[in-house]
């Protein structure tokens, strides 16, 4: 059953519920765009409700919790974002996709009345204004990254992979795989454009991909893609300074000719007791305990991700469950989290072709 906004119900019925997730996917690889699902609060099981293909390759999603609007990147050469309003039948597009002024956006987030994107292919971050109704308005302000890294095949130039505000809302951090660094920016109060405040260099060749803040806001965990490492950093929101203080491996370094590990996503538990990381290639979810303190994560468990190539990992708001978007096997698998050890145990899965991202609404 199709609709004017590209919404298709998976079973022909119109449903509504208070617990929902939205799942991004690569339409160019057979994905259905954005899939909306209900979450069973007792079991964590997902029931697919509808899909929308109103935007191509919506590989990452973000939520403006105040307005309830869902935003998606279009990870294409042209680079765009789209806004959606939740409805009983799923998501309804709020106008056509808007250009971000960069190529291949892989991540986006909301800060104030601005939408931020990390543009991997062009190595830049964009800031776009949001109207009162949640629609994207006006042209993008673009900050271009500079630099390169030692891996000639992956780090020939900047590749911004993530951009998000810090918990204080005063700063914006962008993670760049091509330059092995995290940039700290301050939004211009008049224009919303991002102004570079500082850049923290991480170990060369590791390929910084994503970061997560500890709930207390003073420690940051940076996950690397080209080496299976997690860098622990102190964060000072008063000065806008990020200080690396240590590394923890999340997978063994592959022997020559063996399958490499490519870490993808890092999540801190809402209660601040654990950190989880998804590792592609090894196809595992790694648990790190913070029993010795937020600055001292210790690897305690490796669990099968339930599929192949876990591109994204999300914790439910309670921290009782984890959800892995397994891109190559085309599924979202959910896990119950042991409340004492933080270890995930597989509970179920649902088919979502070319799944890339899980967002709790």
Secondary structure, DSSP 8 states (H G I E B T S, - for coil): ---TTSEEESSS-----S-EEEEEE-GGGT--SEEEEEE-TTT--EEEEEEE-SSTT---EEEETTTTEEEEEE-SSS-EEEEEEEETTEEEE-SS-EE-SSSSEEEEEEETTEEEEEETTTTEEEEEEE-TTS-EEEEEEEEE-----S-TTT-SS--EEEEEE-TTSS-EEEEETTTTEEEEEEE-TTT--EEEEEEEE--TTS-EEEEEE-TTSSEEEEEESSSSEEEEEEEETTTTEEEEEEEEESS----TTS---EEEEEEE-TTSSEEEEEEETTTEEEEEE-TT-TT--EEEEEEE-SSS-EEEEEE-TTSSEEEEEETTTTEEEEEEE-TTT--EEEEEEEE-TTEEEEEE-
